[in-house]
Amino acid sequence: MPDTVTGTSAETPAEAVGRAAPDVGPRRRRWWWSRWPDLAGHLAVAWSALYGAAALYWALGGDGYPFQRVDEDRSSGSILEPSRAEAVAPVLAVFCALGVVAGLLMVRKLGTGRVRKALLGYGWVAGIALTLLIPDYSLLGLLAFSPVLLVFVFTGVPGPQDMGDILYWHRGNLMIVFIGGLLWAAATLAYQRRTGGRCVHCGRAPHGSGRRSDPVRLRTWGRRAVWVAVLSTLPYDITRIAWYFDVPLGITDAFLKEMRDTPNMLEIGLGLGVVSTLGSLLMHGLIARWGEVWPRWVWWKKGRTIHPATAVVPAGFVAVVLIPGGLMAVRGFELGSWGVTGPAILWVVWGAALGAATCLYYLRRRGACRGCGQG
């Protein structure tokens, strides 16, 4: 299957490159994830069909609508909550039905001119809405507490709570929505590259200038992005550490007393501040040598070259989940207690800057493409 198409029957030079390049040089083992350009489109269609069927069920009065008003202990911070099923579920059903049609056209590599623009528009809107706008901070919270949650799976949650009080349906639904957004973003990116005459795997154009791959330029911009990300974490770290040491920074004395009287509340805040600080230190790996070659303190791998995916995958995931958490903080901001949600608003900046730094790291570290042979 060629890696690039133009939507016409005549083969173009770009298609010829995409068809021939995989046979250039020695064959290397290709893992299943190298098929992501083909898999993403099919999975996005499947997701849209399944979620659309669920939305139709809710629209017809079925139980389990995940954005209805519930007790605060079982709610989420999504922009769609609280809402009525009869108002929102039909819109979701139509949105997903359009997704099935658009996805099938993308999978078949159809569409030129305005049709192509419409498909790209739908795909990117779906990816952004499902990944960044509808979810809340739940994924970020689960990521931060994942080591503790892993222990709770075997030991149980201390106190009267259980895992159902942490992982309930309204949160689980947002994870499903988030996955759908990732699938749509990947499917749209693959379609955009295919129909734009670029390599579907790396995005390079045939006979590209290589200006975007200048390592000095990429490292310079990467350093700027990392420092923006680091600075955006400081307000959150400082406020949480201040509270632990009994300084009501950005909150009232009454609220600080309430946290002090709640078992482990200040310790949890301190832990989150420390995790955020450690994240700031790890971000420097995107511009430092120890982010390219395993350092001495990782003794079992020291001196070996770090595969780019080792940094790109976790950093990219964190960058994405930070943004919906920050947008949720925007909606909940109160000037009188700015220390609670104000610093979290900067997660949007943190996520965007970390995402930019991660992309620049990838562009600087990537080697020859296994699809088109360029690099």
Contacts in CASP RR format, 6 or more apart in sequence:
PFRMAT RR
TARGET T0000
AUTHOR 0000-0000-0000
METHOD contacts of the structure
MODEL  1
MPDTVTGTSAETPAEAVGRAAPDVGPRRRRWWWSRWPDLAGHLAVAWSAL
YGAAALYWALGGDGYPFQRVDEDRSSGSILEPSRAEAVAPVLAVFCALGV
VAGLLMVRKLGTGRVRKALLGYGWVAGIALTLLIPDYSLLGLLAFSPVLL
VFVFTGVPGPQDMGDILYWHRGNLMIVFIGGLLWAAATLAYQRRTGGRCV
HCGRAPHGSGRRSDPVRLRTWGRRAVWVAVLSTLPYDITRIAWYFDVPLG
ITDAFLKEMRDTPNMLEIGLGLGVVSTLGSLLMHGLIARWGEVWPRWVWW
KKGRTIHPATAVVPAGFVAVVLIPGGLMAVRGFELGSWGVTGPAILWVVW
GAALGAATCLYYLRRRGACRGCGQG
1 38 0 8 1.000
2 11 0 8 1.000
2 15 0 8 1.000
2 18 0 8 1.000
2 19 0 8 1.000
3 15 0 8 1.000
3 18 0 8 1.000
3 19 0 8 1.000
3 21 0 8 1.000
3 37 0 8 1.000
3 194 0 8 1.000
3 199 0 8 1.000
3 200 0 8 1.000
3 201 0 8 1.000
3 371 0 8 1.000
3 372 0 8 1.000
4 12 0 8 1.000
4 14 0 8 1.000
4 15 0 8 1.000
4 17 0 8 1.000
4 18 0 8 1.000
4 193 0 8 1.000
4 194 0 8 1.000
4 196 0 8 1.000
4 197 0 8 1.000
4 198 0 8 1.000
4 199 0 8 1.000
4 200 0 8 1.000
5 15 0 8 1.000
5 109 0 8 1.000
5 194 0 8 1.000
5 195 0 8 1.000
5 197 0 8 1.000
6 12 0 8 1.000
6 14 0 8 1.000
6 15 0 8 1.000
6 112 0 8 1.000
6 195 0 8 1.000
6 196 0 8 1.000
6 197 0 8 1.000
7 109 0 8 1.000
7 110 0 8 1.000
7 111 0 8 1.000
7 112 0 8 1.000
7 195 0 8 1.000
8 112 0 8 1.000
11 19 0 8 1.000
12 197 0 8 1.000
13 206 0 8 1.000
14 196 0 8 1.000
14 197 0 8 1.000
14 198 0 8 1.000
14 205 0 8 1.000
14 206 0 8 1.000
15 197 0 8 1.000
17 199 0 8 1.000
17 206 0 8 1.000
17 372 0 8 1.000
18 199 0 8 1.000
18 371 0 8 1.000
18 372 0 8 1.000
21 199 0 8 1.000
21 369 0 8 1.000
21 371 0 8 1.000
21 372 0 8 1.000
21 373 0 8 1.000
21 374 0 8 1.000
22 370 0 8 1.000
22 371 0 8 1.000
22 373 0 8 1.000
24 373 0 8 1.000
28 370 0 8 1.000
30 370 0 8 1.000
34 201 0 8 1.000
34 370 0 8 1.000
36 186 0 8 1.000
36 190 0 8 1.000
37 186 0 8 1.000
37 190 0 8 1.000
37 193 0 8 1.000
37 194 0 8 1.000
37 200 0 8 1.000
37 201 0 8 1.000
38 190 0 8 1.000
40 183 0 8 1.000
40 186 0 8 1.000
40 187 0 8 1.000
40 189 0 8 1.000
40 190 0 8 1.000
41 103 0 8 1.000
41 106 0 8 1.000
41 107 0 8 1.000
41 183 0 8 1.000
41 186 0 8 1.000
41 187 0 8 1.000
41 190 0 8 1.000
41 191 0 8 1.000
42 107 0 8 1.000
43 183 0 8 1.000
43 187 0 8 1.000
44 99 0 8 1.000
44 103 0 8 1.000
44 106 0 8 1.000
44 180 0 8 1.000
44 183 0 8 1.000
44 184 0 8 1.000
44 186 0 8 1.000
44 187 0 8 1.000
45 99 0 8 1.000
45 100 0 8 1.000
45 103 0 8 1.000
45 104 0 8 1.000
45 107 0 8 1.000
47 179 0 8 1.000
47 180 0 8 1.000
47 183 0 8 1.000
47 184 0 8 1.000
48 96 0 8 1.000
48 97 0 8 1.000
48 99 0 8 1.000
48 100 0 8 1.000
48 103 0 8 1.000
49 96 0 8 1.000
49 100 0 8 1.000
51 92 0 8 1.000
51 96 0 8 1.000
51 176 0 8 1.000
51 177 0 8 1.000
51 180 0 8 1.000
52 92 0 8 1.000
52 93 0 8 1.000
52 95 0 8 1.000
52 96 0 8 1.000
52 97 0 8 1.000
55 89 0 8 1.000
55 90 0 8 1.000
55 92 0 8 1.000
55 93 0 8 1.000
55 95 0 8 1.000
55 96 0 8 1.000
56 89 0 8 1.000
56 93 0 8 1.000
58 64 0 8 1.000
58 65 0 8 1.000
58 85 0 8 1.000
58 89 0 8 1.000
58 92 0 8 1.000
59 85 0 8 1.000
59 86 0 8 1.000
59 89 0 8 1.000
59 90 0 8 1.000
59 92 0 8 1.000
59 93 0 8 1.000
61 85 0 8 1.000
61 86 0 8 1.000
62 85 0 8 1.000
64 169 0 8 1.000
65 85 0 8 1.000
65 89 0 8 1.000
66 169 0 8 1.000
66 170 0 8 1.000
66 172 0 8 1.000
66 173 0 8 1.000
66 174 0 8 1.000
67 78 0 8 1.000
67 80 0 8 1.000
67 81 0 8 1.000
67 82 0 8 1.000
67 83 0 8 1.000
67 85 0 8 1.000
67 88 0 8 1.000
67 170 0 8 1.000
67 173 0 8 1.000
68 81 0 8 1.000
68 82 0 8 1.000
68 83 0 8 1.000
68 84 0 8 1.000
68 85 0 8 1.000
69 75 0 8 1.000
69 81 0 8 1.000
69 82 0 8 1.000
70 82 0 8 1.000
70 170 0 8 1.000
73 165 0 8 1.000
74 168 0 8 1.000
74 169 0 8 1.000
74 170 0 8 1.000
75 81 0 8 1.000
75 82 0 8 1.000
75 170 0 8 1.000
76 136 0 8 1.000
76 138 0 8 1.000
76 170 0 8 1.000
76 171 0 8 1.000
76 173 0 8 1.000
76 174 0 8 1.000
77 136 0 8 1.000
77 137 0 8 1.000
77 328 0 8 1.000
77 331 0 8 1.000
78 134 0 8 1.000
78 135 0 8 1.000
78 136 0 8 1.000
78 170 0 8 1.000
78 174 0 8 1.000
79 133 0 8 1.000
79 134 0 8 1.000
79 331 0 8 1.000
80 88 0 8 1.000
80 134 0 8 1.000
81 170 0 8 1.000
95 126 0 8 1.000
98 122 0 8 1.000
99 122 0 8 1.000
99 123 0 8 1.000
99 126 0 8 1.000
102 119 0 8 1.000
102 122 0 8 1.000
102 123 0 8 1.000
103 119 0 8 1.000
103 187 0 8 1.000
105 111 0 8 1.000
105 115 0 8 1.000
105 119 0 8 1.000
106 119 0 8 1.000
106 187 0 8 1.000
106 188 0 8 1.000
106 190 0 8 1.000
106 191 0 8 1.000
109 191 0 8 1.000
109 194 0 8 1.000
109 195 0 8 1.000
111 119 0 8 1.000
111 195 0 8 1.000
112 195 0 8 1.000
116 195 0 8 1.000
119 188 0 8 1.000
119 191 0 8 1.000
120 188 0 8 1.000
120 191 0 8 1.000
120 192 0 8 1.000
121 188 0 8 1.000
123 184 0 8 1.000
123 185 0 8 1.000
123 187 0 8 1.000
123 188 0 8 1.000
124 185 0 8 1.000
124 188 0 8 1.000
126 181 0 8 1.000
126 184 0 8 1.000
126 188 0 8 1.000
127 180 0 8 1.000
127 181 0 8 1.000
127 182 0 8 1.000
127 184 0 8 1.000
127 185 0 8 1.000
127 188 0 8 1.000
128 185 0 8 1.000
129 181 0 8 1.000
130 177 0 8 1.000
130 178 0 8 1.000
130 180 0 8 1.000
130 181 0 8 1.000
130 184 0 8 1.000
131 178 0 8 1.000
131 180 0 8 1.000
131 181 0 8 1.000
131 182 0 8 1.000
131 185 0 8 1.000
131 320 0 8 1.000
131 324 0 8 1.000
132 320 0 8 1.000
132 323 0 8 1.000
132 324 0 8 1.000
132 327 0 8 1.000
133 324 0 8 1.000
133 327 0 8 1.000
134 174 0 8 1.000
134 177 0 8 1.000
134 324 0 8 1.000
135 174 0 8 1.000
135 175 0 8 1.000
135 177 0 8 1.000
135 178 0 8 1.000
135 321 0 8 1.000
135 324 0 8 1.000
135 325 0 8 1.000
136 174 0 8 1.000
136 324 0 8 1.000
136 325 0 8 1.000
136 328 0 8 1.000
137 324 0 8 1.000
137 325 0 8 1.000
137 326 0 8 1.000
137 328 0 8 1.000
137 329 0 8 1.000
137 344 0 8 1.000
138 171 0 8 1.000
138 172 0 8 1.000
138 174 0 8 1.000
138 175 0 8 1.000
139 174 0 8 1.000
139 175 0 8 1.000
139 178 0 8 1.000
139 321 0 8 1.000
139 324 0 8 1.000
140 321 0 8 1.000
140 322 0 8 1.000
140 324 0 8 1.000
140 325 0 8 1.000
140 347 0 8 1.000
142 149 0 8 1.000
142 167 0 8 1.000
143 317 0 8 1.000
143 318 0 8 1.000
143 321 0 8 1.000
144 272 0 8 1.000
144 275 0 8 1.000
149 163 0 8 1.000
149 166 0 8 1.000
152 163 0 8 1.000
152 166 0 8 1.000
153 163 0 8 1.000
156 162 0 8 1.000
156 163 0 8 1.000
157 163 0 8 1.000
157 165 0 8 1.000
157 166 0 8 1.000
178 321 0 8 1.000
182 320 0 8 1.000
190 200 0 8 1.000
193 199 0 8 1.000
193 200 0 8 1.000
193 203 0 8 1.000
194 200 0 8 1.000
197 205 0 8 1.000
197 206 0 8 1.000
198 204 0 8 1.000
198 205 0 8 1.000
199 205 0 8 1.000
199 369 0 8 1.000
199 371 0 8 1.000
199 372 0 8 1.000
199 374 0 8 1.000
201 369 0 8 1.000
201 370 0 8 1.000
201 371 0 8 1.000
201 372 0 8 1.000
202 366 0 8 1.000
202 369 0 8 1.000
202 371 0 8 1.000
202 372 0 8 1.000
202 374 0 8 1.000
204 369 0 8 1.000
204 372 0 8 1.000
204 374 0 8 1.000
204 375 0 8 1.000
206 372 0 8 1.000
206 374 0 8 1.000
208 374 0 8 1.000
212 218 0 8 1.000
212 363 0 8 1.000
213 363 0 8 1.000
213 364 0 8 1.000
213 375 0 8 1.000
215 364 0 8 1.000
218 360 0 8 1.000
218 363 0 8 1.000
218 364 0 8 1.000
219 287 0 8 1.000
219 360 0 8 1.000
219 364 0 8 1.000
221 356 0 8 1.000
221 360 0 8 1.000
222 286 0 8 1.000
222 287 0 8 1.000
222 356 0 8 1.000
222 357 0 8 1.000
222 360 0 8 1.000
222 361 0 8 1.000
223 287 0 8 1.000
225 353 0 8 1.000
225 354 0 8 1.000
225 355 0 8 1.000
225 356 0 8 1.000
225 357 0 8 1.000
225 360 0 8 1.000
226 283 0 8 1.000
226 284 0 8 1.000
226 286 0 8 1.000
226 287 0 8 1.000
226 353 0 8 1.000
226 357 0 8 1.000
228 349 0 8 1.000
228 353 0 8 1.000
229 280 0 8 1.000
229 283 0 8 1.000
229 349 0 8 1.000
229 350 0 8 1.000
229 351 0 8 1.000
229 353 0 8 1.000
229 354 0 8 1.000
229 357 0 8 1.000
230 280 0 8 1.000
230 283 0 8 1.000
230 284 0 8 1.000
232 346 0 8 1.000
232 347 0 8 1.000
232 349 0 8 1.000
232 350 0 8 1.000
232 353 0 8 1.000
233 276 0 8 1.000
233 277 0 8 1.000
233 279 0 8 1.000
233 280 0 8 1.000
233 346 0 8 1.000
233 350 0 8 1.000
235 339 0 8 1.000
235 342 0 8 1.000
235 343 0 8 1.000
235 346 0 8 1.000
236 272 0 8 1.000
236 273 0 8 1.000
236 276 0 8 1.000
236 343 0 8 1.000
236 344 0 8 1.000
236 346 0 8 1.000
236 347 0 8 1.000
237 273 0 8 1.000
237 274 0 8 1.000
237 276 0 8 1.000
237 277 0 8 1.000
237 280 0 8 1.000
238 249 0 8 1.000
238 343 0 8 1.000
239 249 0 8 1.000
239 250 0 8 1.000
239 339 0 8 1.000
239 343 0 8 1.000
240 269 0 8 1.000
240 270 0 8 1.000
240 271 0 8 1.000
240 272 0 8 1.000
240 273 0 8 1.000
240 276 0 8 1.000
241 270 0 8 1.000
241 273 0 8 1.000
242 248 0 8 1.000
242 249 0 8 1.000
243 249 0 8 1.000
243 251 0 8 1.000
243 256 0 8 1.000
243 259 0 8 1.000
243 266 0 8 1.000
243 269 0 8 1.000
243 270 0 8 1.000
244 266 0 8 1.000
244 267 0 8 1.000
244 269 0 8 1.000
244 270 0 8 1.000
246 256 0 8 1.000
246 260 0 8 1.000
248 255 0 8 1.000
248 256 0 8 1.000
249 339 0 8 1.000
250 336 0 8 1.000
250 337 0 8 1.000
250 338 0 8 1.000
250 339 0 8 1.000
250 340 0 8 1.000
251 337 0 8 1.000
251 339 0 8 1.000
251 340 0 8 1.000
252 336 0 8 1.000
252 337 0 8 1.000
255 337 0 8 1.000
255 340 0 8 1.000
259 265 0 8 1.000
259 266 0 8 1.000
260 266 0 8 1.000
283 315 0 8 1.000
283 354 0 8 1.000
283 357 0 8 1.000
285 291 0 8 1.000
285 311 0 8 1.000
286 311 0 8 1.000
286 315 0 8 1.000
286 357 0 8 1.000
286 358 0 8 1.000
286 360 0 8 1.000
286 361 0 8 1.000
287 357 0 8 1.000
287 361 0 8 1.000
291 306 0 8 1.000
291 311 0 8 1.000
292 305 0 8 1.000
292 306 0 8 1.000
292 365 0 8 1.000
293 303 0 8 1.000
293 304 0 8 1.000
293 305 0 8 1.000
293 306 0 8 1.000
294 301 0 8 1.000
294 302 0 8 1.000
294 303 0 8 1.000
294 304 0 8 1.000
294 305 0 8 1.000
294 306 0 8 1.000
295 302 0 8 1.000
295 303 0 8 1.000
296 302 0 8 1.000
308 361 0 8 1.000
308 362 0 8 1.000
308 365 0 8 1.000
308 366 0 8 1.000
311 358 0 8 1.000
311 361 0 8 1.000
312 358 0 8 1.000
312 361 0 8 1.000
312 362 0 8 1.000
315 354 0 8 1.000
315 355 0 8 1.000
315 357 0 8 1.000
315 358 0 8 1.000
315 361 0 8 1.000
316 354 0 8 1.000
316 355 0 8 1.000
316 358 0 8 1.000
318 351 0 8 1.000
318 354 0 8 1.000
319 351 0 8 1.000
319 352 0 8 1.000
319 354 0 8 1.000
319 355 0 8 1.000
319 358 0 8 1.000
320 351 0 8 1.000
320 355 0 8 1.000
322 347 0 8 1.000
322 348 0 8 1.000
322 350 0 8 1.000
322 351 0 8 1.000
322 354 0 8 1.000
323 347 0 8 1.000
323 348 0 8 1.000
323 351 0 8 1.000
323 352 0 8 1.000
325 344 0 8 1.000
325 347 0 8 1.000
325 348 0 8 1.000
326 344 0 8 1.000
326 345 0 8 1.000
326 346 0 8 1.000
326 347 0 8 1.000
326 348 0 8 1.000
327 348 0 8 1.000
328 344 0 8 1.000
329 341 0 8 1.000
329 342 0 8 1.000
329 344 0 8 1.000
329 345 0 8 1.000
329 347 0 8 1.000
330 345 0 8 1.000
330 348 0 8 1.000
332 341 0 8 1.000
333 341 0 8 1.000
333 342 0 8 1.000
333 345 0 8 1.000
334 340 0 8 1.000
334 341 0 8 1.000
366 375 0 8 1.000
367 375 0 8 1.000
368 374 0 8 1.000
368 375 0 8 1.000
369 375 0 8 1.000
END
